[in-house]
């Protein structure tokens, strides 16, 4: 794994990191159908 503190701010790896889309897990508190079924 790459330690971010070892990368300089101009490293091209940062561009690759910021270009990725990170999908967050579903929020069960925002899912009303799931809450109503409990």
C-alpha positions as CSV (number, residue, x, y, z in Angstrom):
1,X,0.0,0.0,0.0
2,X,1.1,3.5,-0.6
3,X,1.5,5.9,2.3
4,X,0.0,9.3,1.3
5,X,2.5,11.1,3.5
6,X,5.3,9.7,1.2
7,X,3.8,11.2,-2.0
8,X,4.6,14.8,-3.0
9,X,1.5,16.9,-3.9
10,X,2.4,16.9,-7.6
11,X,2.6,13.1,-7.9
12,X,0.4,11.8,-10.7
13,X,-1.0,9.2,-8.3
14,X,-3.1,12.0,-6.7
15,X,-4.8,12.7,-10.0
16,X,-5.7,9.0,-10.3
17,X,-7.0,9.0,-6.7
18,X,-9.2,12.0,-7.2
19,X,-10.5,10.7,-10.6
20,X,-11.9,7.5,-9.0
21,X,-15.6,7.4,-7.9
22,X,-16.0,5.9,-4.5
23,X,-19.3,4.2,-3.9
24,X,-20.5,4.5,-0.3
25,X,-22.5,1.7,1.3
26,X,-26.3,2.2,1.4
27,X,-27.6,4.2,4.4
28,X,-30.2,2.0,6.2
29,X,-31.4,5.1,8.1
30,X,-32.3,6.8,4.9
31,X,-34.2,3.7,3.5
32,X,-37.8,4.2,4.8
33,X,-39.0,0.9,3.4
34,X,-36.4,-0.9,5.5
35,X,-37.2,1.1,8.6
36,X,-41.0,0.5,8.2
37,X,-40.3,-3.3,8.0
38,X,-38.6,-3.4,11.3
